Amino acid sequence: MANLVRRENRELSRGGATGGYRWDPFQLMDRLLRWEPFRDDFSAVPSWTGGEFMPRFDVKETKDAYVLKADLPGLKDEDVDVSLNGNVLTISGKREEEHRDEGEQYYAMERSYGSFARSFSLPDSVDGEQVSADLKNGVLTVRLPLRPGAQPKKIAIGKGGGEKTAKA
């Protein structure tokens, strides 16, 4: 095990021979932008120690639906809640920290854990009665079908019908 390098999973860590501190302003800004100040608890408040679990989502539009995907490794169906209230889709869940036995020595701890919640405002064209969600191989896929009449309509650009200018 001599080849393993011990390091801390912290954005703020001791740096160099000076004993000073270094930090990444881009990581700090990312954490601040993801902070949800109106949550029930303060577990999502940005901290210097890391450890929060905040999955990122891909959102795409197909010809007949919106599709959201997120990587949720290690979560089971019962760990994730998907709800639709009006036109707000909320996806929340929790990944528990693994039990650590006394006397175990870790060389790296980089996996995150904790609770998360994301909300998405949906357009009126989404058919809320047909929403489906599937968690397979650690990937959550939420399909939000569009109402049949809500498909985009191409408008032809024709001649005439515009304003006429007065001749002097």
N, C-alpha and C positions, 0 to 999 in steps of 0.2 A: 504493500500500500504506500510505499515511499514516493510513488509518482504523483499521488494526488496532492493538489495544492489546496490548502484550507483558505476559504474566503468567506466574508460575510455577505449576506444578501441585503445590502443597504445602499440606498442612493447617496447617503451621507456617510462616508467612511474616512478613516485616517489615511492621510496621503503622504507618501515620501518620508524623507528624513526629517522634515520640518515639523512633523506631527500635526500639521494643519488639516483642514477639511476641504474636500472637493465635492462638487455636486454638479449634476447635469441640468441646466436650465430648461432643456426641452422635455426631459422626463417630468420635471416639476410642473411645467405648464400643462402637459398632458394630464397629469393627476388632478390639477386644479380644475381643468375643463370638464373632467368626468365626475367631479364631486357633486353630490346631490344634497344640498343643504336642508331639504325638507323631509328627509327620511326619519323614520321612527327612532332610530338609534344613531349613534355617532361613530359607528364602525367604519363608515366610508370617508370620514374626515381625513384629508391628506396628512400623512405622517412621514417622518423620515425613515421609518423602519420597514416600510413595504408590507407585503403579505396579503393585500387585498386581492379579491378575485373579481375581475370585471371583464367578462367576455366581450369581444368585438363582434359586430354583426355585419353581414353583407346583405344589402337590400337591392333587389332588382325587380324590374317590371317586364313581364312577358306580354304577349298579345291578349291574354285572358286572365292574368292574375299578377299580384305582387308576391314575391317569394323572399322570405328572410331566412338566413342561415347563420348559425353561430357554432363555434367549436366549444363543446362542454365536456371535456374529457373527464372520465371518472364519475359522471353524474348518471343517475338512474331516472326513470320516468317519474318516480315519486319525489325526486329532489327538485323538480322543475314545475313551475306553475305558469300556465298561459291563460290569460283572461282578456276578454273584450268588453269594455264598458262604454257604450255609445260608439264614438269613433276613435277611442284610445285603446290600443293594444298594449298590454303590460306583460312582460316576461320576467319572472323572478325565480330565484333558486338559491341553493346553498351547497357549498362543498365543504365538508367537515375536514378538519386537520387530522392527520393520521396520529394514532396513539404512539407515543415515544416511550420506550422502556428506560428505566433508570440505568445508567452506566453505558448507554449506547453513545458512540462518538460519531458525529456527523462531520463530513468534510465539506459538504455543500448542502444548502437548503434553499432551493430556488423556486420550488413549486408554490403557487399561491392558493389560498383558500378563503372562505368567508361567504357572506351573503351578497347577492347582487339583485338589482332591479333595473329594468330598462323599459321605457314607455315610448310608443310611437303614435303620432297623430295620423290617422288614416283619412283619405278622401272619402266623400260620400258615395263614390262609385263602388266601394268594396261591399260585397254581399256577406254581411256578418253571420248569416245562418249557415254558410258553407265553409267557414274557416276550418282548416285542419292542421294538426301539428304531429310531427314524428321525430323521435329521438333514436337514431340508429348509428352505431359505431362512434358514439361521442359527438355526433353532429345533429343539432336541432334544426329541423326544417319546418317553417310555418308557411302555409300556402293560404293566401287571401284572394279568393277569386273575385273577379269584377262582375257586376250585374250585367246581364246580356245587353241591355240598352245603353250601357255606359261605355261601349267600345268607341274609340276615336273615329271621327268622321272626317274624311278628306273634303275640303272645300275647294272647289274649282275657282280659279281666278279668271274672271271673264272680262270682256270689253264692255264699256259703257256702264251706266248706273252711277258713275262718279260725278263729282261736281263739275259744272260747266263754267268756264271763265267768261266774263263779259268782254266783248270786243269794244275798243274805244273808237 
